[in-house]
Amino acid sequence: MSHIIERSLIKKALPFIDTAALPNQLQDLIQLLGLDDTYDLLEHLGGRVIYIAKDPNRTKLSQSVPTPILAQLSYCYGGSTIEFPKQDHFYRLIRNEVIQNEIEAGSPRKSLANKYNLTVRQISNIKSSGGNTRRAELQKILATCI
């Protein structure tokens, strides 16, 4: 996936995304760790299947995951193998909001499809999907960064 939207923009926009639009497992991680920590965790572990030890001191994850986060993961998922979702879910939500803004500004669907490497149908689906419930705040962030 070509990331036109920079990581710094995604980090600024995170507090304003509609987390209800994310997969259930990702919502559970956000509820457990918080939005920023979940995003940072998925930067390292996203898309991987990992065993979570019951004792956070007895795992190689302690080298790459901060101790408080590892302790929370061990408490809730200890003894289990879980597949961490990829960060792309966050990227797509922000990208779709950027596309919504560009559609409202009058950009043609075909040029947006080319710009974001999507089909015209996908752009139409994004247009018809509405948007974020906290759209005004998110638009302020996007306007200053794009």
Protein Blocks (a to p, Z undefined) as FASTA:
>chain_A
ZZfbafklmmmmmmmpcfklpcfklmmmmmmnojklmmmmmmmmgoiacdddfblklcfk
lmmgcfklmmmmmmmmgoiacddddfklmmmmmmmmmmmmmmmnopafklmmmmnopafk
lmmmmmmnopafklmmmmmmmmmmZZ
